[in-house]
Amino acid sequence: MTVRVIRASGAPAPRAATFVPTARRIDAARYEARIEAERTIADARAEADRIREEARARGRDEGRAEVLALLVRAQAETNAIAERATELVVTATRAVSERALGEALKNDERLVAWTREALATITGARRIVLHASAATIARLSNTDLGPIELRAAELPEGTLLAQSELGELHVELRTQVDAFVAAIADVLAKEVRARV
């Protein structure tokens, strides 16, 4: 099959495309130098990428280490603050407790009630000698504590020493305050450990 192109009337005749050869001559040494330069550039880019990735990894590791150190310092500071707060609360609790008990014992009825409560553990004794400070003995002498002999002794205020054939009973308000404060401190310490 043969194809034939028919021109439309009045259309200009197509021009012949002219082909001009543009062959360049490349020197072999230049060619090799160019190839070597391209390889060097490619190697340099690869090395730069490797260095960048290494720097990123080192930066991440250093950043993690800094954050971890910061967290450890923050935890230590939190623990120190919690410990100081606990000490402050315990000190305040002790002061309030001692004051409250001291005020309570200024009332003769409360002093007598506290003395009776302390002596209740040795009620089966036939003879009880109660030693206390001179001020406490003076306040207790006008009350009915039963067959108890009262003797003034050089004991701190809020201290009772009862002697009987059953044994000796030493009662101090400070001991009761200490037990109360220790219980508060224990509860606070557990609460702090649970939160920290």
C-alpha positions, 0 to 999 in steps of 0.5 A: 500500500502506498500513501500519497499526500495531496496538497490542498489548493493554495497551501504553501509547499512544506519546507524541507527540514534542514539537519545540521550536525552538531557533533562535539568532540570531547577530550578523553581526559576532560571526560574522565575528569568530569566523571570523577568530579561527578563521583566526588560530588555524589560521594560528598553528598552521601557523606553530608547526608550521613553526617547530618543523620549522625548529628540528628541521632546524637542530638536526639540522644543528648536531648533525651539525656538532658530531659532525663537529667531534668526529670531526675532533678525535678523529682529530687526537688519534689521529694525535698519539698514534700519532706520539708512540707511534712516536717512543717506539718508535723511541727505544727501538729506537735505545737497545736497538740501540746498547746491543746493538752496543756490548755485542757490540763489547766482545767481541774476537771480535765486534769482529774479525768486524765489522772483517773484514766491513767490510774484505771490500769492499776485499780486492783492495787491496794495501795497507790502512791501518785507522784506529780509536780507540786502544782499538779498535786495541789490541784489534785488534793481537793478531788476524790481519787479514792485511796491514793496517796499524793506526793509532790516530786520533781516531775515535769508538768503533765507527768504522773508516776503511780507506784503500787504493789502491781508495778509502776505506771509512768504517764506523760502527756508528751508521750501521748503527744509524741504518739499522736504526732508520729501517727500523723507523720506516718500518714503524711509520709504514706500520702507523700510516697503515694503521690510522688 
